[in-house]
Amino acid sequence: MKLDPEGRALSGLSTFLTFVGLNVAYLVACLPVVTIGAATSALFEVAMRYSDDEQGRPLADFFPALARDAARGTVVLLVFGVPAAALVFSGVFWMALGSVLGSVAGMLSFLGAVWLFAAFLYGCALVARYAQPLRQTLRSALLLPAAEPARPLLLLALPAGCASLAFVLPPFWIILLTIGFSVGAYAAAFAFRSAFARHD
């Protein structure tokens, strides 16, 4: 049996293994927790480049992007990610009270968390795409969920859907740990590129 190096099967297998390696590299880079912003920015950077006619080498380019995006990605995490997590905990606390006031406060907390999480994703994508001043990046990330209301729902539906599937079907964790984040970032890259093209 002859293998054609240009064949679709071999090319597909190579791409699959690249995304598996990228997924593992991303998860390892997120382990210190404080590096989640930098790792997410780097993942979006290589995913957006690859989504543009398969330019670049996602796995090989990930680590230089991680070093390049480290400082700005970490600030995005601290400004948007940490408050979003705090609002989620606040929402759970208020909802647990079981009162009407608690329910209203809980819903407002959850809505704020959704907005800030969308801003975090946009912020990481902006860090990945543009070498602009940090203040401008943070301002744009905060405003883009309002300027592009449909896309944040798509971006948030992806991780929410994956988390729900992993909760309902525990074997789905295998997919998340092998290709879930890298393929998700690749899918999100098209939404980011489209949103940024409208505002460039």
RAFEN-V795322 format. One record per pair of residues at least 24 apart in sequence whose C-alpha atoms are under 10 Angstrom apart, sorted by the first residue. I is the first residue (numbers start at 1). J is the second residue. D is the distance in Angstrom with one decimal. If there is no record, write none. Layout:
BEGIN
I	J	D
I	J	D
END
This chain:
BEGIN
15	58	9.6
16	178	9.7
16	179	8.2
16	183	9.5
17	59	9.7
17	178	9.3
17	179	9.0
18	57	8.6
18	58	7.2
18	59	6.2
18	60	9.2
18	179	9.4
18	182	9.4
19	47	9.9
19	58	7.7
19	59	7.5
19	178	8.0
19	179	6.0
19	180	9.1
19	181	9.0
19	182	5.9
19	183	6.9
19	186	9.5
20	59	9.1
20	175	9.6
20	176	10.0
20	177	8.4
20	178	5.1
20	179	5.1
20	180	8.7
20	181	9.3
20	182	7.5
20	183	9.0
21	58	9.2
21	59	6.5
21	60	9.7
21	178	7.9
21	179	8.4
21	182	8.9
22	46	9.5
22	47	9.8
22	58	6.8
22	59	5.1
22	60	8.7
22	61	9.6
22	62	7.5
22	63	9.8
22	178	8.9
22	179	8.0
22	181	8.7
22	182	6.2
22	183	9.3
23	59	8.9
23	176	8.5
23	177	7.0
23	178	6.0
23	179	5.6
23	180	7.2
23	181	5.9
23	182	5.0
23	183	8.2
23	184	9.9
23	185	9.7
24	59	9.8
24	176	9.9
24	177	7.1
24	178	6.7
24	179	8.2
24	180	10.0
24	181	9.0
24	182	8.8
25	59	7.9
25	62	8.1
25	63	8.5
25	182	9.6
26	59	9.6
26	62	8.3
26	63	9.4
26	66	9.4
26	177	10.0
26	181	7.9
26	182	7.9
27	177	7.9
27	178	9.7
27	181	8.4
27	182	9.8
29	63	9.2
29	66	8.5
33	77	9.8
34	73	9.8
34	74	6.8
34	75	9.7
34	77	7.8
34	78	8.4
34	82	9.9
35	66	9.2
35	70	7.4
35	71	9.3
35	73	7.9
35	74	6.3
35	75	10.0
35	77	8.4
36	70	9.4
36	73	8.0
36	74	7.3
36	76	9.8
36	77	7.1
36	81	9.2
36	124	9.8
37	66	9.6
37	69	8.6
37	70	7.7
37	71	9.0
37	72	8.2
37	73	4.5
37	74	4.9
37	75	7.6
37	76	6.3
37	77	4.9
37	78	8.3
37	80	9.7
37	81	8.1
37	120	8.2
37	121	8.9
37	123	8.9
37	124	6.6
37	127	9.7
38	65	8.7
38	66	6.0
38	67	8.0
38	68	8.6
38	69	5.5
38	70	4.6
38	71	7.1
38	72	7.2
38	73	4.1
38	74	5.5
38	75	8.7
38	76	8.5
38	77	8.1
38	124	7.6
38	127	8.9
38	128	9.3
39	63	8.9
39	65	8.5
39	66	5.8
39	67	9.1
39	69	8.0
39	70	7.6
39	73	7.6
39	74	8.9
39	124	8.9
40	66	8.6
40	69	9.2
40	70	9.8
40	73	7.7
40	74	9.7
40	77	9.5
40	120	9.6
40	121	8.1
40	123	9.8
40	124	6.3
40	125	8.1
40	127	9.7
40	128	8.8
40	181	9.4
40	182	9.9
40	185	8.7
41	65	8.0
41	66	7.4
41	68	9.5
41	69	6.4
41	70	8.3
41	72	8.8
41	73	6.0
41	74	9.2
41	76	9.4
41	120	9.9
41	121	8.5
41	122	9.4
41	123	8.1
41	124	4.4
41	125	5.8
41	126	8.1
41	127	6.2
41	128	5.2
41	129	8.8
42	66	4.9
42	67	8.4
42	68	8.1
42	69	6.4
42	70	8.4
42	73	8.5
42	124	8.1
42	125	8.7
42	127	8.6
42	128	6.3
42	129	9.8
43	124	9.1
43	125	9.0
43	128	8.3
43	181	8.7
43	182	7.2
43	185	6.8
43	186	8.7
43	189	9.8
44	121	9.2
44	122	9.9
44	124	7.2
44	125	5.8
44	126	9.1
44	127	9.0
44	128	6.2
44	129	8.4
44	182	8.8
44	184	9.7
44	185	5.9
44	186	7.5
44	188	8.2
44	189	6.7
44	192	9.1
45	69	9.2
45	124	8.8
45	125	7.0
45	126	9.0
45	127	8.2
45	128	4.5
45	129	6.4
45	130	9.7
45	185	9.3
45	186	9.7
45	189	8.5
46	128	8.3
46	129	9.7
46	182	9.6
46	185	9.1
46	186	8.6
46	189	9.2
47	125	10.0
47	128	9.6
47	182	7.6
47	183	8.5
47	184	9.3
47	185	6.1
47	186	4.8
47	187	8.3
47	188	8.4
47	189	6.0
47	190	9.0
48	125	8.7
48	128	8.4
48	129	8.1
48	185	8.2
48	186	6.8
48	187	9.1
48	188	8.4
48	189	4.8
48	190	7.1
48	191	9.6
48	192	7.9
48	193	7.1
49	128	9.7
49	129	9.0
49	186	9.3
49	189	8.4
49	193	9.7
50	186	7.8
50	189	8.8
51	185	9.8
51	186	6.6
51	187	8.3
51	188	9.6
51	189	6.6
51	190	6.8
51	193	9.0
52	189	9.0
52	190	8.5
52	193	8.9
58	182	9.4
65	128	8.0
66	128	9.6
68	127	9.6
68	128	9.1
69	124	8.8
69	127	6.7
69	128	7.0
69	131	9.7
70	127	9.7
71	127	9.9
71	134	9.9
72	123	9.2
72	124	8.5
72	126	10.0
72	127	6.7
72	128	9.5
72	131	9.9
72	133	9.4
72	134	6.8
72	137	9.1
72	138	9.7
73	120	9.3
73	123	7.8
73	124	6.0
73	125	9.3
73	126	9.5
73	127	6.6
73	128	8.6
73	134	9.7
74	124	9.2
75	123	9.5
75	124	9.8
75	134	8.5
75	138	9.0
76	119	8.8
76	120	6.3
76	121	9.0
76	122	9.4
76	123	6.1
76	124	6.8
76	126	9.9
76	127	8.6
76	134	8.8
76	137	8.7
76	138	7.0
76	141	9.0
77	117	9.5
77	119	9.8
77	120	6.5
77	121	9.3
77	123	8.6
77	124	8.3
78	120	9.2
79	116	8.8
79	119	9.5
79	120	8.1
79	123	9.7
79	138	8.1
80	113	8.9
80	115	9.1
80	116	5.3
80	117	6.6
80	118	8.8
80	119	6.6
80	120	5.2
80	121	9.0
80	123	8.4
80	138	8.8
80	141	9.2
80	142	8.7
81	113	8.8
81	116	6.8
81	117	6.2
81	118	9.4
81	119	8.5
81	120	5.9
81	121	9.0
82	113	9.7
82	116	9.1
82	117	9.3
82	120	9.5
83	112	9.1
83	113	7.5
83	116	7.4
83	117	8.9
84	109	8.8
84	110	8.6
84	111	9.6
84	112	7.1
84	113	4.3
84	114	7.2
84	115	8.0
84	116	5.4
84	117	5.9
84	118	9.4
84	119	9.5
84	120	8.7
85	110	9.7
85	113	6.9
85	114	9.7
85	116	9.0
85	117	8.5
86	110	10.0
86	113	8.0
87	111	8.8
87	112	6.8
87	113	5.4
87	114	9.1
87	116	9.2
88	112	8.6
88	113	6.0
88	114	8.8
89	113	9.5
114	145	9.9
114	152	9.1
114	153	9.3
114	156	8.0
115	142	8.1
115	143	9.8
115	144	10.0
115	145	7.0
115	146	9.0
115	152	8.5
115	153	10.0
115	156	9.8
116	141	9.1
116	142	7.5
116	145	9.0
117	142	9.8
117	145	9.8
117	152	9.2
117	155	9.8
117	156	8.1
118	142	8.3
118	144	8.7
118	145	6.5
118	151	9.3
118	152	5.8
118	153	8.4
118	155	7.4
118	156	6.9
119	143	7.8
119	144	7.3
119	145	6.6
119	146	9.8
119	152	8.6
121	145	9.9
121	152	8.7
121	155	8.0
121	156	8.9
121	188	9.7
121	192	9.5
122	152	8.6
122	155	9.3
122	192	7.8
122	195	9.8
122	196	9.9
125	185	9.9
125	188	9.5
125	189	8.4
125	192	7.1
125	193	9.2
125	196	9.5
126	192	8.8
126	196	8.6
129	192	9.3
129	193	8.9
129	196	9.0
144	195	8.6
144	196	9.4
144	199	9.6
147	195	9.2
147	199	9.4
148	195	7.1
148	196	9.8
148	198	9.6
148	199	10.0
150	191	9.9
151	188	9.2
151	191	6.6
151	192	8.2
151	194	9.4
151	195	7.8
152	191	9.1
152	192	9.7
154	188	8.3
154	191	8.3
155	184	9.1
155	185	9.4
155	187	9.1
155	188	6.4
155	189	9.7
155	191	7.9
155	192	9.1
156	188	9.8
158	184	7.0
158	185	9.4
158	187	9.0
158	188	8.4
159	184	7.9
159	185	10.0
END
